[in-house]
Amino acid sequence: MANIINSRNGLCLCHRVLNRSHQLVGAVQYVKNQPCLLRMSSNTAHKMQTWQIHEYGSSEKLTLNTSAHAATIKSPNELLIRIHAASVNPIDVRMLGGYGRSLINILRKRKGLITAGTEFPLTLGRDFSGTVIEAGKAVSKFKAGDEVWGALGAEKHGTHAKYTIVSQDEISKKPDNLSHLEAASMPYVITTTWAALCTIGELKEREAAMKRILVLGGSGGIGTFAIQLAKAWGMHATATCSTDAVDLVTGLGAEVIDYRTKDVWKELHSVDKFDYILDTLGGENTKNALPYLKPRHDSHLITLISPLLSNSDKLGVLPGLLQTAVTAGIETLKGLTSGTSVRWAVFMPNGAALEKVRQMVEAEKIKPIVQQVFPFTEVPAAFKKVSNGHLRGKIVIDALVDS
Ligand SMILES: NC(=O)c1ccc[n+]([C@@H]2O[C@H](COP(=O)([O-])OP(=O)(O)OC[C@H]3O[C@@H](n4cnc5c(N)ncnc54)[C@H](OP(=O)(O)O)[C@@H]3O)[C@@H](O)[C@H]2O)c1
């Protein structure tokens, strides 16, 4: 499939995405016009296609089940969604390898999502854009036929499927000006960035103007969205990326440091310090970046590379939690002495954040960055693409196209 990038207002899309949006309108119409789909009821057993794993490993473990039992609404707060498109995120690749299973399985058990003593068969994929087919009795904000986008909790069966079940607080209406392929690229990175900057970092739109942010890793899914959010709120953004991504990242409004040709930390000596640093890289980068944070109580370095899940996998749940708490305590003590500290953030479903960003997308302040679209039948190839790294925006699965 053709790779990147045609530019429409700087929006990166392969031309096949644009062509397919016409097919999608037709497909959405088709779904709306199919009484059999709209009449699907939680009491009716129906089948669907879904990508599943039966054990952890690499993309070879992904198998397409063409007659899986479609998920059904079990709680009045839930909705049945026909998925039009989903994205593949680094978290999917890591969960394919078993990342986070210890803690996530506890959540699954608590919510009754493990019934046969195992999490398998497991469907991966955290976000989607699609159409509401059926809404539970307590759902007040959405109805059948609504076009929505969302990102699901890690404990749930995922979105690399034709249908999924969501709760109403995990979704919002999809932006009217985006195709489902474009919209599906955004919910996971929106909700993760929101968790990092707004929830953990306590950034508020009304106080954001003129603040300075450094995004370590500006060219990937999180980086390209975080820069746009910061710019939309009037912040000054600096981002690191490699040479071939400089145009993309500059086009989003960031001042760029090319980490392939320059020493990032030397370059940062000559600029003002930052109110926020969003670290999508981890390792030495987190430590190296800390001196560039303003030494103020309301300046924060937030890293997305949290040890919580990996500690629990390696050490067991309780020792893992303990180890993480010790590390967090050390970071807090360092913060008390130096005035700057590292905070960890993790993805959290957040329909309210999606609703706020929907309005910003419709006002053309934020746009999706889609690198490549794969048909539903090529989900393993999409996983390989993500695990190979060097992404420029997002990888999307077209759930309406089978080959
Ligand atoms: N804690 C959570 O809940 C959570 C949630 C979402 C994401 N994450 C993590 O956050 C990270 C970023 O996520 P993502 O979705 O944005 O990943 P992504 O789409 O794969 O993007 C990563 C980007 O970083 C660039 N990069 C790699 N090394 C770099 C360096 N030294 N300096 C600057 N840029 C560099 C990569 O391109 P080049 O290699 O070509 O430079 C790529 O564009 C991942 O590790 C992911 O697992 C965590």
The ligand as a Tripos MOL2 file, in Angstrom:
@<TRIPOS>MOLECULE
LIG
   48    52     1     0     0
SMALL
NO_CHARGES

@<TRIPOS>ATOM
      1 N1          2.1380    5.0810   29.5240 N.am      1 LIG1
      2 C1          1.1690    4.9560   28.6290 C.2       1 LIG1
      3 O1          0.0020    4.6840   28.9590 O.2       1 LIG1
      4 C2          1.5090    5.1950   27.1890 C.ar      1 LIG1
      5 C3          0.4890    5.5220   26.2970 C.ar      1 LIG1
      6 C4          0.8330    5.7850   24.9850 C.ar      1 LIG1
      7 C5          2.1570    5.6930   24.5790 C.ar      1 LIG1
      8 N2          3.0990    5.3210   25.4720 N.ar      1 LIG1
      9 C6          4.4940    5.1760   25.0510 C.3       1 LIG1
     10 O2          4.9430    6.4310   24.5600 O.3       1 LIG1
     11 C7          5.8530    6.2080   23.4960 C.3       1 LIG1
     12 C8          5.4240    7.0420   22.3070 C.3       1 LIG1
     13 O3          4.1780    6.6010   21.8350 O.3       1 LIG1
     14 P1          3.7610    6.9230   20.3470 P.3       1 LIG1
     15 O4          2.4130    6.3460   20.1290 O.co2     1 LIG1
     16 O5          3.9850    8.3500   20.0470 O.co2     1 LIG1
     17 O6          4.8690    6.0520   19.5690 O.3       1 LIG1
     18 P2          5.2990    6.1320   18.0540 P.3       1 LIG1
     19 O7          4.1280    6.5710   17.2510 O.co2     1 LIG1
     20 O8          5.9850    4.8670   17.7470 O.co2     1 LIG1
     21 O9          6.3530    7.3390   18.0000 O.3       1 LIG1
     22 C9          7.6120    7.3350   18.5590 C.3       1 LIG1
     23 C10         8.4090    8.4160   17.7900 C.3       1 LIG1
     24 O10         9.5950    8.7450   18.4850 O.3       1 LIG1
     25 C11        10.6270    8.9320   17.5070 C.3       1 LIG1
     26 N3         11.8980    8.7760   18.1920 N.ar      1 LIG1
     27 C12        12.5670    7.6180   18.4840 C.ar      1 LIG1
     28 N4         13.7000    7.8880   19.1390 N.ar      1 LIG1
     29 C13        13.7560    9.2420   19.2760 C.ar      1 LIG1
     30 C14        14.6850   10.1280   19.8900 C.ar      1 LIG1
     31 N5         15.7880    9.6850   20.5090 N.pl3     1 LIG1
     32 N6         14.4300   11.4490   19.8570 N.ar      1 LIG1
     33 C15        13.3030   11.9270   19.2620 C.ar      1 LIG1
     34 N7         12.3830   11.1420   18.6570 N.ar      1 LIG1
     35 C16        12.6150    9.8060   18.6740 C.ar      1 LIG1
     36 C17        10.3100    7.8770   16.4640 C.3       1 LIG1
     37 O11        10.8650    8.1610   15.1820 O.3       1 LIG1
     38 P3         12.4440    7.8880   14.8430 P.3       1 LIG1
     39 O12        12.8260    6.6020   15.5450 O.co2     1 LIG1
     40 O13        12.4900    7.7380   13.3570 O.co2     1 LIG1
     41 O14        13.1550    9.0720   15.3400 O.co2     1 LIG1
     42 C18         8.7950    7.9720   16.3890 C.3       1 LIG1
     43 O15         8.3670    8.9510   15.4600 O.3       1 LIG1
     44 C19         5.8600    4.6960   23.2330 C.3       1 LIG1
     45 O16         6.9710    4.1210   23.8720 O.3       1 LIG1
     46 C20         4.5910    4.2150   23.8940 C.3       1 LIG1
     47 O17         4.6930    2.8760   24.3200 O.3       1 LIG1
     48 C21         2.8110    5.0790   26.7620 C.ar      1 LIG1
@<TRIPOS>BOND
     1     1     2 1
     2     2     3 2
     3     2     4 1
     4     4     5 ar
     5     4    48 ar
     6     5     6 ar
     7     6     7 ar
     8     7     8 ar
     9     8     9 1
    10     8    48 ar
    11     9    10 1
    12     9    46 1
    13    10    11 1
    14    11    12 1
    15    11    44 1
    16    12    13 1
    17    13    14 1
    18    14    15 2
    19    14    16 1
    20    14    17 1
    21    17    18 1
    22    18    19 2
    23    18    20 1
    24    18    21 1
    25    21    22 1
    26    22    23 1
    27    23    24 1
    28    23    42 1
    29    24    25 1
    30    25    26 1
    31    25    36 1
    32    26    27 ar
    33    26    35 ar
    34    27    28 ar
    35    28    29 ar
    36    29    30 ar
    37    29    35 ar
    38    30    31 1
    39    30    32 ar
    40    32    33 ar
    41    33    34 ar
    42    34    35 ar
    43    36    37 1
    44    36    42 1
    45    37    38 1
    46    38    39 2
    47    38    40 1
    48    38    41 1
    49    42    43 1
    50    44    45 1
    51    44    46 1
    52    46    47 1
@<TRIPOS>SUBSTRUCTURE
     1 LIG1         1 GROUP 0 **** ****
